[in-house]
């Protein structure tokens, strides 16, 4: 049986509170009715940003990119090469099929990219430059012809590194626009911003709620909640590594869960002590501290099998495995957004540099979905063709019988027409004088 050395002192809210929900509903309704005028009002209100055009011209983009530190540009190119390379391998793994299931009966499916996607790259206190790689490159590798990317200004300033990342990733349109107004403009379309077919990218509670409310009008990747980390560790793990990696994700926000599941009570106690010693010196302690205090957990499992089961029950966004045989997780776990195997890797690599996508399911959604990937931008659509009259007739006979069981006479008659090759003119046609 497991035991708990440290438990959470506050729950993670699973749904937007009434204030967030009402604000988002009001903004969306206003933008739906008033378009650009409403977008401009909210941008001025929330971001103190009201330029002549929210869309950056190619000349503006070029000037912004030229002003970014060359080392930053070099690093962006490096990371984007990793993301692009992995996305290309994913795309190659997705194939069209065509099979002849009966003589003259051909069935198939094609993977068709959507026509337009929206990429939301958060700003605010911490501009998530890496989100540009994840939401733009992945879409372009999938073959999406138009990618419109939005990011908010930061305290009235242009986030140059983010704009550079958007441009280098291949965005077709770049807008300095954030929050609900950006999400609604992309989803609904305005006089100057064309609507998209799918929205992707993380954001704050307002952005997440906007995506929730607009789903159906537009497709979405997923509804992202607070960043999560869960570490599965045994007695072989280095407690310093465990403590540092837990705090690396806790700094995302004060409601970010950081969980350790271990088979070693001694390791668990060392980690708790180390976190308490590390926190005071962290520049991001105002986020990481409350996250650990309110949502940190250390759970001791009786054995490795129980540790896997506990980890699966969390269905965490990020699962880091620091055990003697980390690849055991590949066969022992089912529910996770992404796995990070062994001490040589870490969740921060997935967030920033390694090439897998960091837009991942949170709040237990890993039970039923994975994260953003090339396939999200593809529609797998089917087609069918019957060229053999005998096969068409046989299918028609079965269709007629099956449809009448369900009382769908119209469906049955479509089948009867094809069966006429063998059965002759259907009686219901003869009744109206058609031979």
ABEGO torsion letter per residue (X at the ends): XBBBABBBABBBBABBBAAAAAAAAAAAAAAAAAEAAAAAAAAAAAAGBBBABABBBAAAAAAAAAABBAAAAAAAAAAAAAAAAAAAAAAAABBBBBBBABBGBBBBBBBBBBABBBBBBBBEABBBAAAAAAAAAAAAAAGBABBBBBBBBBGGBBBAAAAAAAAAAGBABBBBBBEAAAAAAAAAEBAABBBBABBBEBBBAAAAAAAAAABGABBBABBBBBBBBBBBBBAABBAAAAAAAAAAAAAAEAABBBBBBBABAAAAAAAAAAAAAAAAABAAAAAAAAAAAAABBBBBBABAAAAAAAAAAAGBABBBBBBABAAAAAAABABBABBBBEAABBAAAAAAAAGBBABBBBGGAAAABBBBBAAAABBBBBBBBBABAAAAAAAAAAAAAAAAAAGBAAAAAAAAAAAAAAAEBBAAAAAAGBX
